[in-house]
Amino acid sequence: MTYILIALAILLPVPYMLQLPGPVFNTLGDYQGKPMIDVSGAKTYPTDGRIDMLTVAVSGGPGRDTYASQALGALLHGKETVIPTEAYYPLETTREDVAASNAVEMSSSQDVAVAAAMGQLDKPYKVHLLVGEVVPDSPAEAKLRKGDRIISVNGKKLDSDPAAARVMSETVQSSDSVDLVVERGDEDVDVAMKPEAIDGRNAIGISMKQDFEFPIDVSFNVEGIGGPSAGTMFALAIIDELTPGAMTDGKHVAGTGEIDPAGNVGPIGGARQKVAASTAQGAKLFLSPADNCAEVIEAAEQSKITVARIDTLDDAQNAVEQYAAGDTSDLKKCPAGGADNNEKGQ
């Protein structure tokens, strides 16, 4: 009877997910027979070497069971991370919800990566800020509509401003009243609202969508890959294609990091697994978001991979170019015992 109970316990589904090293993709190379990134509308240059984007494979989660034996094995093995499913997804989340969210995040990361690359290369572009969704019973309900183009907030012009989303958020959070001018169809509409406190922050109850106009066309061949954390590697690959000479000088670089249009690099999840995947593929330089430093340094202790801390896209480009030149003495390093913010991202 005891053995039966033990066997049942081992095979019992548990509310945890396992993060494992996922597939690795060279952003300078091909994927399924086509270039992973194809730039047109401007002069491009041959590239060489590798700038790898890294992924995390997830076992379990919505619609998939993880068993106690798997969770226990992962804890003993050490390469996987065991996390409560509820830490990432509400209980009602379905597998379809996860796939849709990952696809949206990947699509957004592509546009933002192009924007960051354009900023790094001093190539002007435009961005229009649109209303994405309107939250029911919020100040915006019945006043704003999905697709409204936000022209200004409290007298500050937003249209065509690359920093529009940040300016909008900061203005709403710091204001007792919000006056918007939005373009709806062929007319401009004035909208006045009073923000409400939600989770301690002012909000009007909308999501925002950025609609970019770039001077070049960039297509991404990333079907089946989701999440936001490839943004920095995408931006580096675009810069490499648009500038003479191979940024890596034929060397092998890997890294991760969500990015915003201004080129600021943010933390991601699964950093430990991404170090393991890059090391297994033979990368010699790992680009780590500053807030992932502690986890990355710990994961890299047993390997010979060099870790560079990146706060911005400029940091990332400088690190790759310094490494390619054979001089890593001036690389920005992760501080000993540095902060580690393991936010969601794959």
Secondary structure, 3 states (H helix, E strand, C coil): CHHHHHHHHHCCEECEEEEEEEEEEECCCEECCEECEEEECCCCCCCCCEEEEEEEEEEECCCCCEEHHHHHHHHHHCCCEEEEHHHCCCCCCCHHHHHHHHHHHHHHHHHHHHHHHHHHCCCCCEEEEEEEEECCCCCCCCCCCCCCEEEEECCEECCCCCCHHHHHHHHHHHCCCEEEEEEECCEEEEEEECCEEECCEEECCEEEEEEEECCCEEEECCCCCCCCCCHHHHHHHHHHHHCCCCCCCCCEEEECCEECCCCEEECCCCHHHHHHHHHHHCCCEEEEEHHHHHHHHHHHCCCCCEEEEECEHHHHHHHHHHHHCCCCCCCCCCCCCCCCCCCCCC
